Each structure stands twice: as C-alpha cells, then as structure tokens.
C-alpha cells in the first residue's frame, strides 16, 4: 500500500500544479491533478489563500486560482528540503 502524503506534500503538489499551468488554474484542474476530494480541496484552498500562497480571481465569469509570490517561494524551499533529505537517504 502506498504511503499517504503529508500536509506539506499536498500543499507542494497543489502549488506546483498551479505553477506548471503558468501560475493560473481552474479549481477542477487542482481537484484532479492534486488527487483530492472536493471537501479536502476546499479546505486546502482556503488555507492557502489565508496564508497568502494563492489568490482567488474571477475572469469572464470563471473562477481561477493564481500563485502568489509566497507560493513560488514555498515551492523553491520545499525543493531544497527534498534535495537535502534525499542526499541523506531519508
């Protein structure tokens, strides 16, 4: 059985997904790309907005989430931590 993702890994996955889509994505793309239930998606999106990692915007009647500077910084720092833990074999 596969290991469950940690909260930090889920946050990284969401932010990285938004980043890979030029920093702007519809919520359904996050839902499927992040492999999350609708309830968990809402919880994480609210948390990320409140923390200043992403912003919710509406364009032409459609809802999008865009990556804020703080979100880009989290991605970079998380990658550094992943590299360091891999280097130590953890």
HUWO-V864633 format. One record per residue. N is the residue number from 1. PHI is phi as a letter, one per 20 degrees, with the letter a starting at -180 (NA if undefined). PSI is psi as a letter, one per 40 degrees, with the letter a starting at -180 (* if undefined). Layout:
N_PHI_PSI + N_PHI_PSI
This chain:
1_NA_h + 2_f_i + 3_f_i + 4_f_i + 5_f_i + 6_f_i + 7_g_d + 8_f_d + 9_f_d + 10_f_d + 11_f_d + 12_g_d + 13_f_d + 14_f_d + 15_f_d + 16_f_d + 17_f_d + 18_f_d + 19_f_d + 20_f_e + 21_d_f + 22_m_f + 23_m_e + 24_b_h + 25_b_i + 26_f_i + 27_f_d + 28_f_d + 29_f_d + 30_f_d + 31_g_d + 32_f_d + 33_f_d + 34_e_e + 35_l_f + 36_c_i + 37_f_i + 38_f_d + 39_f_d + 40_f_d + 41_g_d + 42_g_d + 43_f_d + 44_f_d + 45_f_d + 46_f_d + 47_f_d + 48_f_d + 49_f_d + 50_g_d + 51_e_e + 52_n_e + 53_e_d + 54_c_i + 55_c_i + 56_e_h + 57_c_i + 58_d_h + 59_c_h + 60_l_f + 61_m_e + 62_d_i + 63_e_h + 64_c_i + 65_d_h + 66_d_i + 67_e_h + 68_e_i + 69_g_d + 70_f_d + 71_f_d + 72_f_d + 73_f_d + 74_f_d + 75_g_d + 76_f_d + 77_f_d + 78_f_d + 79_f_d + 80_f_d + 81_f_d + 82_f_d + 83_f_d + 84_f_d + 85_f_d + 86_f_d + 87_f_d + 88_e_e + 89_m_f + 90_e_*
